[in-house]
């Protein structure tokens, strides 16, 4: 290794540590890209060049001096996102009978504040960990210096608040840097605490609301207001139209007038409910339109992504929202043709969701534009063709006829662990082991996950710690269910929810082999509600293609037979119910009780037997549709009497 390569590696690694572990950039994006470009010319296989993004290794993480904090309860996840009114409408349609809370989506650093007996006990960052453990950092001594923080409050119960550390535009010059968020992150985690007095913390929710007996989000916000915390802007809305009106006002003028950055608005139902911590269902982020710019398309490369050969555009680097963009997905050849893009054209670039680079169209066509032509063969000489669906129709995607490409094997292994929610097995880990010619398939990877392999220590970056993570994840999959097993095999269009739908339709104790036999009968599957001929045939063909994989994995794991929940004898046997509006019981509890009592949970259609709602005069779409279809409408109390209150 030359000294220049070594120096480049050290500089790039140091920059990665500063950015990903400490939250600040010591060099500009342009300089960073130039360093990587230079390294690529000298050593194109170097992992610092090949990787997309950066995973901070445990060794790098140890260089951070902050005390770690494991979020064992009240974990800090992120929100799912929508970008259009139509997407918002789809989300709102699931919660049309609720009031909504709308708040600014602050572009800062998430923080959790824990107060005990009226005193600030800890202030911890969200953080993350490759092993699946939610690990943040205790940065309390920095946070107490920030505006909006109280060391003591007039509240003696435990109070856990979620907020955001931000840097005001008017104070940016006191700290400097590239962007407000980047500067806020670097300052908040700076071990010397310098500059924290210029940061602000705005609060937006109480995490332990259930312990405090709250039922509505606005009750939590009222308490925070009474305790004199600095709250994020909040408004209560009754309809989607009101939500869109607030959103449009921000687009038109409100956002520009703020002294801090926001990248959208958060919308959540006012009624508090138990929810998933990582991607909550009862709240959504409505993102603002993405920024655009113009740059030159200088090349197009084709790469195998999960078996599909996808075009990637190489750009003259452009800075959008503080991030340098040099690569962009071009989706498929039809997308390229529809936009009329050629190499050397000036193209319009955006960052959808403020994250994903995208070409929106051509700005100025080049006089020497080069047509973009897909490859006819992959790296191993296999022909590349259009993907064909179960009906023999050509699709827009290109695929290699190579039945066992490395990318297909990587995706197969990833799907197995994903289906079992087994954390810590990263794509980079799988790639390294396959590239070292230690394994060729999921069954072989599973074997070394359990028993190890004599060559594993020779794989770069694969120490005992990483093996323990892999071993733990693999053991988690060794005893499984029919749903997780089939989902883990990774058949296109055959998700866990579809497998569950088939099992619930069969409604009997059944083994994996019996399920597979039934799924091979496409005529039978096509008659199940929600399935059609195309889906049924796709499932059948998918099972046939993966028959050997199913056989090998079946040898290695213990699979539980599936049994329906024991149903109570009741007078709702076979009757269908749909719930809408505010209920005394949680809607999930009520729906579970229907299945428990041999009933069916359904949507509003002509086949529905009962719509359950407590306001028979509701203007909700479900109620209006039920009236139009002459569906019987009953109250929650009437439903409970029908099942003899067997919840």
C-alpha positions as CSV (number, residue, x, y, z in Angstrom):
1,X,0.0,0.0,0.0
2,X,1.4,3.4,-1.0
3,X,1.7,6.2,1.5
4,X,-0.7,8.3,-0.4
5,X,-3.4,5.7,-0.2
6,X,-2.8,5.3,3.5
7,X,-3.0,9.1,4.0
8,X,-6.2,9.2,2.0
9,X,-7.8,6.4,4.1
10,X,-6.9,8.1,7.3
11,X,-8.3,11.4,6.2
12,X,-11.6,9.8,5.0
13,X,-11.9,7.7,8.1
14,X,-11.4,10.7,10.4
15,X,-14.0,12.7,8.5
16,X,-16.4,9.7,8.7
17,X,-15.9,9.6,12.5
18,X,-16.5,13.3,12.9
19,X,-19.6,13.3,10.9
20,X,-21.3,10.0,11.9
21,X,-20.1,9.7,15.5
22,X,-19.8,13.3,16.6
23,X,-22.3,15.1,14.2
24,X,-20.1,17.6,12.5
25,X,-18.0,18.0,9.3
26,X,-14.4,19.1,9.4
27,X,-14.2,19.3,5.6
28,X,-16.7,20.3,2.9
29,X,-18.7,17.8,0.9
30,X,-16.7,18.9,-2.2
31,X,-13.4,18.2,-0.5
32,X,-14.7,14.9,0.8
33,X,-15.8,13.8,-2.6
34,X,-12.5,14.8,-4.1
35,X,-10.7,12.6,-1.6
36,X,-12.8,9.6,-2.4
37,X,-12.4,10.3,-6.2
38,X,-8.7,10.3,-5.8
39,X,-8.7,7.1,-3.7
40,X,-10.9,5.5,-6.4
41,X,-8.3,6.2,-9.1
42,X,-5.5,4.6,-6.9
43,X,-7.5,1.7,-5.5
44,X,-11.0,1.2,-7.0
45,X,-11.7,-1.8,-4.8
46,X,-11.1,0.0,-1.5
47,X,-14.1,-0.4,0.8
48,X,-14.2,3.4,1.4
49,X,-15.0,3.8,-2.3
50,X,-17.4,0.8,-2.7
51,X,-19.6,1.6,0.3
52,X,-22.7,3.7,0.0
53,X,-23.0,5.7,3.2
54,X,-20.9,4.8,6.2
55,X,-21.5,2.3,9.0
56,X,-19.6,3.4,12.1
57,X,-17.8,0.3,13.5
58,X,-17.9,-0.5,17.2
59,X,-14.2,0.6,17.4
60,X,-15.1,4.0,16.0
61,X,-18.1,4.4,18.3
62,X,-15.8,3.8,21.3
63,X,-14.0,7.0,20.5
64,X,-17.1,9.0,21.5
65,X,-16.6,9.8,25.2
66,X,-20.3,10.2,26.1
67,X,-21.9,7.6,28.3
68,X,-24.2,5.3,26.4
69,X,-27.9,5.1,27.3
70,X,-30.0,2.1,26.3
71,X,-33.6,3.1,25.5
72,X,-35.2,0.0,27.1
73,X,-38.6,1.7,27.2
74,X,-40.0,4.7,25.4
75,X,-37.8,4.2,22.4
76,X,-37.3,7.0,19.9
77,X,-38.3,6.1,16.4
78,X,-39.0,8.1,13.3
79,X,-42.2,8.8,11.3
80,X,-43.4,7.4,8.0
81,X,-43.8,10.1,5.3
82,X,-46.2,11.4,2.7
83,X,-45.6,13.9,-0.1
84,X,-48.9,14.6,-1.8
85,X,-52.5,15.4,-0.8
86,X,-53.5,12.0,-2.3
87,X,-51.1,10.2,0.0
88,X,-52.3,12.2,2.9
89,X,-55.9,11.3,2.0
90,X,-55.0,7.6,2.1
91,X,-53.6,8.0,5.6
92,X,-56.5,10.2,6.8
93,X,-59.1,7.7,5.5
94,X,-57.9,5.3,8.2
95,X,-58.5,7.9,11.0
96,X,-61.4,10.0,9.5
97,X,-63.4,10.0,12.8
98,X,-60.6,11.7,14.8
99,X,-59.4,15.2,15.4
100,X,-55.9,15.9,14.4
101,X,-52.8,17.6,15.9
102,X,-50.6,19.3,13.4
103,X,-47.1,20.4,14.3
104,X,-43.9,21.8,12.7
105,X,-41.5,19.0,11.8
106,X,-38.3,20.5,13.2
107,X,-35.1,19.7,11.3
108,X,-32.8,19.2,14.3
109,X,-31.6,16.5,16.8
110,X,-34.1,14.4,18.7
111,X,-33.7,14.4,22.5
112,X,-35.5,12.6,25.3
113,X,-35.8,14.4,28.7
114,X,-36.4,12.4,31.8
115,X,-37.7,14.3,34.9
116,X,-37.9,12.6,38.3
117,X,-39.3,14.3,41.4
118,X,-39.3,17.6,39.6
119,X,-35.6,17.4,38.6
120,X,-34.0,16.8,35.2
121,X,-32.5,13.4,35.6
122,X,-31.2,12.7,32.1
123,X,-31.2,14.2,28.6
124,X,-30.4,11.5,26.0
125,X,-30.1,11.4,22.2
126,X,-31.9,9.0,20.0
127,X,-28.9,7.2,18.7
128,X,-28.9,3.8,17.0
129,X,-27.0,0.4,17.0
130,X,-26.4,-2.2,14.4
131,X,-27.3,-5.0,16.8
132,X,-30.9,-3.8,17.1
133,X,-30.4,-2.3,20.6
134,X,-31.6,1.3,20.7
135,X,-28.6,3.1,22.2
136,X,-28.3,6.8,22.7
137,X,-25.9,9.1,24.5
138,X,-26.4,10.9,27.8
139,X,-25.6,14.5,26.9
140,X,-27.3,16.0,30.0
141,X,-24.5,18.4,30.9
142,X,-24.6,20.0,27.4
143,X,-28.4,20.1,27.3
144,X,-28.8,22.0,30.6
145,X,-27.0,24.9,28.9
146,X,-29.5,25.2,26.1
147,X,-32.5,27.6,25.9
148,X,-35.9,26.1,26.7
149,X,-34.6,23.7,29.3
150,X,-35.6,23.7,32.9
151,X,-33.5,21.9,35.5
152,X,-36.4,21.8,37.8
153,X,-40.2,21.8,37.2
154,X,-43.3,22.0,39.4
155,X,-44.2,18.4,38.8
156,X,-43.4,15.5,41.2
157,X,-44.3,12.5,39.0
158,X,-41.9,11.0,36.5
159,X,-42.2,13.0,33.2
160,X,-40.6,11.8,30.0
161,X,-40.6,14.4,27.2
162,X,-39.5,14.3,23.6
163,X,-38.1,17.4,21.9
164,X,-35.8,18.7,19.3
165,X,-32.4,20.5,19.6
166,X,-32.3,23.2,17.0
167,X,-30.1,26.2,16.1
168,X,-31.9,29.4,15.2
169,X,-30.9,31.1,11.9
170,X,-30.3,34.3,13.9
171,X,-27.6,32.5,16.0
172,X,-26.0,30.6,13.1
173,X,-23.0,33.0,12.9
174,X,-22.2,32.3,16.6
175,X,-21.4,28.7,15.8
176,X,-20.9,28.6,12.0
177,X,-20.8,25.5,9.9
178,X,-22.5,24.2,6.8
179,X,-26.2,23.8,7.8
180,X,-28.3,24.6,10.8
181,X,-28.9,20.9,11.6
182,X,-25.3,19.9,11.1
183,X,-24.1,22.7,13.4
184,X,-26.7,21.8,16.0
185,X,-25.7,18.2,16.0
186,X,-22.0,18.9,16.3
187,X,-22.4,21.5,19.1
188,X,-24.9,19.4,21.1
189,X,-22.5,16.4,21.1
190,X,-19.3,18.4,21.5
191,X,-17.5,17.1,24.6
192,X,-16.4,20.5,25.7
193,X,-19.9,21.9,25.6
194,X,-18.8,25.1,23.7
195,X,-21.7,26.8,21.9
196,X,-24.5,24.9,23.6
197,X,-25.8,28.2,25.0
198,X,-26.8,29.2,21.4
199,X,-29.0,26.1,21.0
200,X,-32.7,25.8,21.7
201,X,-34.8,22.8,22.7
202,X,-38.5,22.8,21.6
203,X,-40.8,20.1,23.0
204,X,-43.6,18.3,21.1
205,X,-44.8,15.3,23.1
206,X,-45.0,13.4,26.4
207,X,-43.8,9.8,26.0
208,X,-45.1,8.3,29.3
209,X,-48.7,9.7,28.7
210,X,-50.3,6.4,29.8
211,X,-48.6,6.5,33.2
212,X,-50.0,10.0,33.7
213,X,-53.6,9.0,32.7
214,X,-53.8,11.1,29.6
215,X,-56.1,10.1,26.8
216,X,-55.5,13.0,24.3
217,X,-52.4,14.6,22.8
218,X,-53.7,18.1,23.5
219,X,-53.8,17.2,27.2
220,X,-50.1,16.4,27.1
221,X,-49.3,19.6,25.3
222,X,-51.3,21.6,27.8
223,X,-49.3,20.2,30.7
224,X,-46.0,21.1,28.9
225,X,-47.4,24.6,28.4
226,X,-48.3,24.9,32.1
227,X,-44.8,23.9,33.0
228,X,-43.5,26.7,30.8
229,X,-41.7,24.6,28.2
230,X,-40.9,26.0,24.8
231,X,-43.4,24.1,22.6
232,X,-43.3,23.5,18.8
233,X,-46.1,25.2,16.9
234,X,-49.3,23.2,17.3
235,X,-52.8,23.4,15.9
236,X,-55.9,21.3,16.3
237,X,-57.7,20.4,13.1
238,X,-61.0,18.6,12.4
239,X,-60.7,17.7,8.7
240,X,-58.2,17.0,6.0
241,X,-59.1,20.3,4.3
242,X,-57.9,22.1,7.4
243,X,-54.7,20.2,7.5
244,X,-54.0,21.0,3.8
245,X,-54.8,24.7,4.5
246,X,-52.2,24.8,7.3
247,X,-49.7,23.0,5.0
248,X,-50.3,25.4,2.1
249,X,-49.8,28.4,4.4
250,X,-46.4,27.1,5.4
251,X,-45.5,26.5,1.7
252,X,-46.6,30.0,0.8
253,X,-45.0,32.1,3.6
254,X,-44.9,30.7,7.1
255,X,-41.8,28.5,6.5
256,X,-39.8,31.3,5.1
257,X,-40.6,33.5,8.1
258,X,-39.4,31.1,10.7
259,X,-36.1,31.6,12.5
260,X,-35.4,27.8,12.4
261,X,-35.5,25.0,9.8
262,X,-38.4,22.7,9.3
263,X,-38.7,20.1,6.5
264,X,-42.5,19.4,6.8
265,X,-45.4,19.1,9.2
266,X,-46.2,16.3,11.6
267,X,-49.8,15.1,11.7
268,X,-51.2,12.8,14.4
269,X,-54.6,11.9,15.7
270,X,-55.4,13.7,18.9
271,X,-56.5,10.5,20.7
272,X,-53.6,8.7,22.3
273,X,-53.1,5.0,21.4
274,X,-50.5,2.4,21.9
275,X,-48.3,2.4,18.7
276,X,-45.2,1.0,17.1
277,X,-42.2,2.9,18.3
278,X,-40.1,2.7,15.1
279,X,-42.8,3.7,12.5
280,X,-45.9,4.8,14.4
281,X,-49.2,4.3,12.5
282,X,-51.2,7.0,14.2
283,X,-48.9,9.9,13.0
284,X,-47.4,10.9,9.7
285,X,-44.9,13.4,8.4
286,X,-46.2,15.5,5.5
287,X,-43.0,16.6,3.8
288,X,-42.5,19.9,1.9
289,X,-41.7,19.9,-1.8
290,X,-38.2,18.9,-2.6
291,X,-35.4,21.3,-3.7
292,X,-34.3,21.2,-7.4
293,X,-31.1,22.0,-9.3
294,X,-29.6,21.6,-12.7
295,X,-26.4,19.6,-13.5
296,X,-24.9,17.5,-16.2
297,X,-25.4,13.7,-16.7
298,X,-22.0,12.5,-17.5
299,X,-22.5,8.7,-17.5
300,X,-24.9,5.8,-16.8
301,X,-23.9,2.5,-15.1
302,X,-26.0,-0.6,-14.7
303,X,-26.0,-2.5,-11.5
304,X,-27.7,-5.6,-10.2
305,X,-30.1,-4.7,-7.4
306,X,-31.9,-7.8,-6.0
307,X,-31.8,-9.4,-9.4
308,X,-33.0,-6.4,-11.4
309,X,-30.5,-4.6,-13.5
310,X,-31.0,-0.9,-12.7
311,X,-29.5,2.2,-14.3
312,X,-27.6,4.6,-12.1
313,X,-26.8,8.1,-13.5
314,X,-23.4,9.6,-12.8
315,X,-23.6,13.4,-12.4
316,X,-21.3,16.3,-12.2
317,X,-21.6,16.8,-8.4
318,X,-24.3,19.3,-7.3
319,X,-25.0,20.7,-3.9
320,X,-28.6,20.4,-2.8
321,X,-29.7,21.3,0.7
322,X,-26.2,21.0,2.0
323,X,-25.6,17.6,0.4
324,X,-23.5,16.9,-2.7
325,X,-25.3,14.7,-5.2
326,X,-23.2,12.7,-7.7
327,X,-25.3,9.6,-8.4
328,X,-29.0,9.2,-9.0
329,X,-31.3,6.2,-9.8
330,X,-32.9,6.2,-13.2
331,X,-35.4,3.4,-12.3
332,X,-35.7,1.6,-15.6
333,X,-35.2,2.0,-19.4
334,X,-38.9,3.1,-19.9
335,X,-38.4,5.9,-17.4
336,X,-35.3,7.0,-19.3
337,X,-37.1,7.0,-22.6
338,X,-40.1,8.8,-21.2
339,X,-38.0,11.7,-20.0
340,X,-35.9,11.7,-23.2
341,X,-32.6,11.8,-21.3
342,X,-29.2,11.3,-22.9
343,X,-25.7,11.4,-21.5
344,X,-24.3,15.0,-21.6
345,X,-27.7,16.6,-21.2
346,X,-28.3,19.1,-18.5
347,X,-30.9,17.6,-16.2
348,X,-33.1,18.8,-13.4
349,X,-32.2,17.1,-10.1
350,X,-34.3,17.0,-6.9
351,X,-34.2,15.3,-3.5
352,X,-37.5,13.6,-2.9
353,X,-38.3,13.5,0.8
354,X,-35.2,15.7,1.1
355,X,-33.3,12.5,0.8
356,X,-33.5,10.5,-2.4
357,X,-31.8,12.0,-5.5
358,X,-34.0,12.0,-8.6
359,X,-33.9,13.3,-12.2
360,X,-37.1,15.2,-12.8
361,X,-36.5,16.0,-16.5
362,X,-34.2,17.6,-19.1
363,X,-33.3,21.3,-18.8
364,X,-31.1,21.7,-21.9
365,X,-30.4,19.0,-24.4
366,X,-26.8,18.5,-25.5
367,X,-25.7,18.8,-29.1
368,X,-23.6,15.7,-28.6
369,X,-26.0,13.7,-26.4
370,X,-25.2,10.0,-26.2
371,X,-28.2,7.6,-26.2
372,X,-28.5,5.4,-23.0
373,X,-28.4,1.8,-24.0
374,X,-28.9,-1.1,-21.5
375,X,-26.4,-4.0,-21.5
376,X,-27.3,-7.2,-23.2
377,X,-25.3,-9.5,-20.9
378,X,-24.3,-9.4,-17.2
379,X,-20.8,-9.6,-15.8
380,X,-20.9,-13.4,-16.0
381,X,-22.1,-13.5,-19.6
382,X,-25.8,-14.3,-18.9
383,X,-28.3,-12.5,-21.2
384,X,-30.3,-9.6,-19.7
385,X,-34.0,-9.6,-20.6
386,X,-37.2,-7.8,-19.7
387,X,-38.8,-9.2,-16.6
388,X,-41.9,-11.3,-17.4
389,X,-44.9,-11.6,-15.0
390,X,-47.0,-14.8,-14.4
391,X,-49.2,-14.0,-17.4
392,X,-46.2,-13.8,-19.8
393,X,-46.3,-10.1,-20.1
394,X,-43.1,-8.1,-20.3
395,X,-42.5,-5.6,-17.5
396,X,-40.4,-2.4,-17.4
397,X,-37.6,-4.0,-15.4
398,X,-34.5,-5.7,-16.7
399,X,-33.3,-8.9,-15.1
400,X,-30.4,-11.2,-15.6
401,X,-31.1,-14.8,-16.6
402,X,-28.3,-15.8,-14.1
403,X,-30.3,-17.9,-11.6
404,X,-27.7,-17.5,-8.9
405,X,-26.2,-14.1,-9.0
406,X,-24.5,-12.7,-5.9
407,X,-27.1,-9.9,-5.5
408,X,-29.9,-12.5,-5.6
409,X,-28.2,-14.5,-2.9
410,X,-27.6,-11.5,-0.7
411,X,-31.3,-10.5,-1.0
412,X,-32.4,-14.0,-0.2
413,X,-30.4,-14.1,3.0
414,X,-31.5,-10.6,4.1
415,X,-35.1,-11.5,3.6
416,X,-34.8,-14.5,5.9
417,X,-33.6,-12.4,8.8
418,X,-35.9,-9.6,8.0
419,X,-39.0,-11.9,8.1
420,X,-38.0,-13.0,11.6
421,X,-37.2,-9.5,12.8
422,X,-33.7,-10.7,13.6
423,X,-31.5,-7.6,13.9
424,X,-27.9,-7.1,13.2
425,X,-27.3,-9.0,10.0
426,X,-26.3,-6.2,7.6
427,X,-26.0,-6.5,3.8
428,X,-22.3,-5.6,4.0
429,X,-21.7,-8.6,6.3
430,X,-23.4,-11.0,4.0
431,X,-21.6,-9.5,1.0
432,X,-18.2,-10.0,2.7
433,X,-18.9,-13.6,3.6
434,X,-20.1,-14.5,0.1
435,X,-17.3,-12.6,-1.5
436,X,-14.8,-14.6,0.6
437,X,-16.3,-17.8,-1.0
438,X,-17.4,-19.1,2.4
439,X,-21.0,-19.6,1.5
440,X,-23.1,-19.6,-1.7
441,X,-26.7,-19.8,-0.4
442,X,-29.1,-19.1,2.5
443,X,-28.9,-22.6,4.0
444,X,-25.0,-22.4,4.1
445,X,-25.2,-18.9,5.6
446,X,-27.6,-20.2,8.2
447,X,-25.2,-23.0,9.1
448,X,-22.3,-20.7,9.7
449,X,-24.6,-18.4,11.7
450,X,-25.2,-21.3,14.1
451,X,-21.8,-23.0,14.1
452,X,-19.3,-20.5,12.7
453,X,-16.6,-21.3,10.1
454,X,-12.9,-21.7,10.2
455,X,-12.5,-19.0,7.6
456,X,-14.7,-16.3,9.2
457,X,-11.8,-14.7,11.2
458,X,-10.1,-13.9,7.9
459,X,-13.1,-11.9,6.6
460,X,-12.2,-8.2,7.0
461,X,-14.0,-6.6,10.0
462,X,-15.6,-9.9,11.1
463,X,-14.5,-10.3,14.7
464,X,-16.0,-12.3,17.6
465,X,-18.4,-9.5,18.4
466,X,-19.9,-9.5,14.9
467,X,-20.2,-13.3,15.0
468,X,-22.1,-13.2,18.3
469,X,-24.6,-10.8,16.7
470,X,-25.0,-13.1,13.7
471,X,-25.3,-16.2,16.0
472,X,-27.9,-14.5,18.1
473,X,-29.9,-13.5,15.1
474,X,-29.7,-17.0,13.5
475,X,-30.7,-18.7,16.8
476,X,-33.8,-16.4,16.8
477,X,-34.9,-18.0,13.5
478,X,-34.3,-21.6,14.4
479,X,-37.8,-22.0,15.9
480,X,-40.3,-20.3,13.6
481,X,-43.8,-20.1,12.4
482,X,-45.3,-21.0,9.0
483,X,-45.9,-17.3,8.3
484,X,-42.4,-16.3,9.1
485,X,-40.9,-19.3,7.3
486,X,-42.7,-18.7,4.0
487,X,-42.2,-14.9,4.3
488,X,-38.4,-15.6,4.9
489,X,-38.2,-17.6,1.7
490,X,-38.9,-14.4,-0.2
491,X,-41.5,-15.1,-2.9
492,X,-42.6,-11.9,-4.8
493,X,-46.1,-10.9,-3.9
494,X,-46.4,-13.5,-1.1
495,X,-46.1,-11.3,2.0
496,X,-46.7,-12.2,5.6
497,X,-50.2,-10.6,5.4
498,X,-51.1,-12.7,2.4
499,X,-49.9,-15.9,4.1
500,X,-51.9,-15.1,7.2
501,X,-55.0,-14.4,5.0
502,X,-54.8,-17.9,3.5
503,X,-54.3,-19.5,6.9
504,X,-57.3,-17.6,8.4
505,X,-59.4,-18.6,5.4
506,X,-58.5,-22.3,5.9
507,X,-59.3,-21.9,9.6
508,X,-57.9,-25.2,10.8
509,X,-54.7,-26.6,12.3
510,X,-52.3,-27.1,9.5
511,X,-48.7,-28.1,8.8
512,X,-46.2,-26.3,6.5
513,X,-46.4,-29.2,3.9
514,X,-50.2,-29.0,3.9
515,X,-50.0,-25.2,3.3
516,X,-47.6,-25.6,0.5
517,X,-49.8,-28.2,-1.2
518,X,-52.8,-25.9,-1.0
519,X,-50.8,-22.9,-2.3
520,X,-49.8,-25.0,-5.3
521,X,-53.5,-25.2,-6.3
522,X,-53.8,-21.8,-7.9
523,X,-57.5,-22.3,-8.7
524,X,-58.2,-22.8,-5.0
525,X,-56.1,-19.8,-3.9
526,X,-57.7,-17.5,-6.5
527,X,-61.1,-18.1,-4.9
528,X,-60.0,-16.6,-1.5
529,X,-61.2,-13.0,-1.0
530,X,-58.4,-10.6,-1.9
531,X,-56.6,-13.0,-4.2
532,X,-57.0,-13.3,-8.0
533,X,-55.8,-15.6,-10.8
534,X,-52.6,-13.6,-11.3
535,X,-51.6,-13.5,-7.6
536,X,-52.4,-17.2,-7.2
537,X,-50.4,-18.2,-10.2
538,X,-47.5,-16.0,-9.1
539,X,-47.5,-17.7,-5.7
540,X,-47.5,-21.2,-7.3
541,X,-44.6,-20.3,-9.6
542,X,-42.7,-18.7,-6.8
543,X,-43.0,-21.8,-4.6
544,X,-41.9,-24.0,-7.5
545,X,-38.8,-21.8,-8.1
546,X,-37.8,-22.0,-4.5
547,X,-38.7,-25.6,-3.8
548,X,-35.1,-26.7,-3.1
549,X,-34.6,-23.7,-0.8
550,X,-37.8,-24.6,1.1
551,X,-36.6,-28.2,1.4
552,X,-33.1,-27.2,2.7
553,X,-34.4,-24.7,5.2
554,X,-37.1,-27.0,6.4
555,X,-34.3,-29.4,7.4
556,X,-32.7,-26.8,9.6
557,X,-35.5,-25.1,11.5
558,X,-38.4,-26.2,13.7
559,X,-41.7,-25.0,12.3
560,X,-44.8,-24.7,14.5
561,X,-48.1,-25.9,13.0
562,X,-50.6,-23.1,12.6
563,X,-53.8,-23.2,14.5
564,X,-56.7,-20.7,14.5
565,X,-57.4,-19.0,17.8
566,X,-59.9,-21.1,19.8
567,X,-63.2,-19.5,19.0
568,X,-66.0,-19.2,21.6
569,X,-69.4,-20.4,20.8
570,X,-71.5,-17.2,20.3
571,X,-74.3,-15.9,18.2
572,X,-71.9,-13.9,15.9
573,X,-70.5,-17.1,14.2
574,X,-69.8,-16.2,10.6
575,X,-71.1,-12.6,10.9
576,X,-69.0,-9.7,9.7
577,X,-68.3,-6.5,11.6
578,X,-66.6,-3.2,10.9
579,X,-65.8,-0.6,13.6
580,X,-65.6,3.2,13.1
581,X,-65.5,6.3,15.3
582,X,-64.7,6.7,19.0
583,X,-65.1,3.6,21.1
584,X,-64.7,2.8,24.8
585,X,-62.5,-0.2,23.9
586,X,-59.5,0.1,21.6
587,X,-60.5,-0.8,18.1
588,X,-57.8,-3.4,17.9
589,X,-59.2,-5.1,21.0
590,X,-62.7,-5.1,19.5
591,X,-61.5,-6.6,16.2
592,X,-59.7,-9.3,18.0
593,X,-62.8,-10.1,20.0
594,X,-64.7,-10.7,16.7
595,X,-62.2,-13.3,15.6
596,X,-62.2,-14.8,19.1
597,X,-66.0,-15.3,18.8
598,X,-65.9,-16.8,15.3
599,X,-66.9,-13.6,13.5
600,X,-65.2,-11.8,10.6
601,X,-63.6,-8.4,10.5
602,X,-64.4,-6.6,7.3
603,X,-64.6,-3.3,5.5
604,X,-67.8,-1.6,4.5
605,X,-69.2,-3.4,1.5
606,X,-72.5,-5.0,0.5
607,X,-71.5,-8.2,2.2
608,X,-71.0,-6.5,5.6
609,X,-73.4,-7.6,8.3
610,X,-72.9,-4.9,11.0
611,X,-71.2,-1.5,11.2
612,X,-70.4,-0.7,14.8
613,X,-70.4,3.0,15.8
614,X,-71.4,5.1,18.8
615,X,-72.7,8.0,16.7
616,X,-75.5,6.9,14.4
617,X,-75.6,10.4,12.9
618,X,-71.9,10.5,12.1
619,X,-71.0,12.1,8.7
620,X,-68.1,9.7,8.3
621,X,-67.8,8.0,4.9
622,X,-68.2,4.6,6.4
623,X,-71.5,5.5,8.0
624,X,-72.8,7.2,4.9
625,X,-71.9,4.2,2.8
626,X,-73.5,1.8,5.3
627,X,-76.7,3.8,5.2
628,X,-76.7,3.7,1.4
629,X,-76.1,-0.1,1.3
630,X,-78.8,-0.6,4.0
631,X,-76.3,-2.2,6.3
632,X,-77.4,-2.7,9.9
633,X,-75.7,-0.2,12.3
634,X,-75.3,-0.9,16.0
635,X,-73.6,0.7,18.9
636,X,-70.5,-0.6,20.7
637,X,-72.8,-1.6,23.7
638,X,-75.1,-3.6,21.4
639,X,-72.1,-5.4,20.0
640,X,-70.7,-6.2,23.4
641,X,-74.1,-7.7,24.4
642,X,-74.0,-9.9,21.2
643,X,-70.8,-11.5,22.3
644,X,-71.9,-11.5,26.0
645,X,-69.0,-9.1,26.7
646,X,-66.5,-11.9,25.9
647,X,-63.7,-9.5,25.1
